[in-house]
Amino acid sequence: MPSYGLATIYEDHPVGQEFTFDNLPLHLTHIDSFETEQSVDELAVKLKAILAGQQVLTTRAIADELYGINKDILVTTLELTPQLTALHGAIIRQLEREGATLRNPQFNGDNFTPHISVYGSKRVVVGQVVPINDISLTSKVSDADDANRRVLANITLTS
């Protein structure tokens, strides 16, 4: 079964664009990995319905931290605003209603910690306002852990 993710991507990301593991764009992951029996088209329609009327959000970069099993991945954490919490919860509830399986449930719900990983010189700076203008549905191109990621749909939020 294919694995999908939902993220706000902060670089050009037209539908069909692929990002390699070594060239991932700055992004805020909303749901890191889930599986569903739905087709991409069905999933995109349902996500658009969830996000219909969703206003553009902003949050703020609050601290640099080290994440990962070995605490060796530099990220910038973001403020978990009530609006961002509500958005995350609405997406999770809809995915669960549709029978999706969250592959890493430990990163969702009460454990959702919004952050943007640092990729070399690409980063957000502590104190920076971070907009959430759209959400992209992405997929791995294959089941390999280092497979390219492909943008499948972009859902623009209401300004």
N, C-alpha and C positions, 0 to 999 in steps of 0.2 A: 504494500500500500504506500502511495507517495507521502512524503513528509512536507508540510507547509509551515510557513511562519508569517507573522504580521509585524511590520515595522514601519516607522517613519524614517525615510532615507533622506539624508542631507546633501546629496549630490544628484546630478542628473540621473534619472532612472526611468526611461521610457519602458513601456511594456515590451518584453522580449530581451531587454538588456541582461547580460550575464556579468556577474562579479566573481572573480576568482578568490579563493581563500587568501591569497597573498595580496589582493587588492580590494578588500572589502571597503565599502564606503562608510563614512560616519553614519550611524543609525541608532535609533532608539527602538529596542525590541519591545513590542507589546505582548506578543505570544511567541515564544521562541521556537517551538516545534509541536505540531499536532498532526494527527492522521484522521482522514475521513474517507468515506466511500463516495462522497459527492464529487461530481465533476468540477473542474475548475470554473466553468461557466455558472453552475448552480451555486457554488460557494461564493463567487464574486457577487452574484445577485443578492444572496442572503446578507453578505457583509455590507453591501450598499444599503440594504433596508435597515440594518442595525444602525448604520452611521448617517442615515438620512436626517437632516436637521442638526447634526452634531456640529457645534461651533468650533472654530479654530481655537486651540488652547495654547497657553504659554506656561512654561515652568522656568526654573532657574537652576543653573549648575551650582552645586553647593560644596562639593569636596572632591579631591582626588583620593582614590582608594585602590588597594590591590585586591583583585578578585581571583577566582579560580581555586582549584584544589591546592595548588602550591603557592597561592597568594602572589602570583607573578604576572598578572594581567592588569595593566594600568587602565583604570576607568575613571570617568568623572560622573559622580552620582548626581541625580537631579531631584529637586523637591517633589515629593509625592503630594500634589495638591488634591483637594477634594474632587475637582473636575477630572483629573487624571485617574484617580481611584475609581470614580464612577464609570469612566470610559472603559477601563480595564475590566471592571466587573460586568458591564453590559456585554462585552465581547465574549468573556468566559461563559456567561450564562447561555448565550445564543449557541456557542459551539457545543456546549454540553447538551442543550436541547436537541441539537441536530445529530447527536451521537458521536461527536468527534472525541478522539482519545488524545489527551495532553501527554506528550512524551516526557515532559519534565514538570510535573505538577508542583514540585518544590519551589519553583520560581514564580508561582502565580498566587492570586488571592492575597492573603495576609503576608505572603513572602515576596510579593512583587516589589522589586527595588529598581526603579527606573535609573538607567545609566547609559552613557555613551562611551564605548571603548576608545582608547587612544591608539591610533595607527600611525606611528612615526611622528611626522609633523602635523598630521591631521588630528584635530582635537577641538573640543569646546573648552573654554576657560572658566574657572570658578568665578561666579558672579554674572556670567553671561546669561541673557534671556534666551531661552530655547523654544522656538515655536513648534507646534504640532499642526501642520497644515493639511497633511494627507496621511493615509495609511496604505501601505503596499502589501499585497499578497505575494509571497515569494515561495519558490520551491527549489529543492536541490535538483540538479540535472540528473544525478544518479544517486544510488544509495551509499556511495562511498563517502566517508566522513569529510574528505577534502574536496568533494564535488563542487563545481561552480553553483552559484545561486542564480536563479532566473526570476526576473520580475514578471508576474502573471497578470496583475491588475493593480491599478492605482485608483484609490477612492479619495477624492478631494473633499475636505471638510468645508462647511459653510463659513464664509468670512463675514 
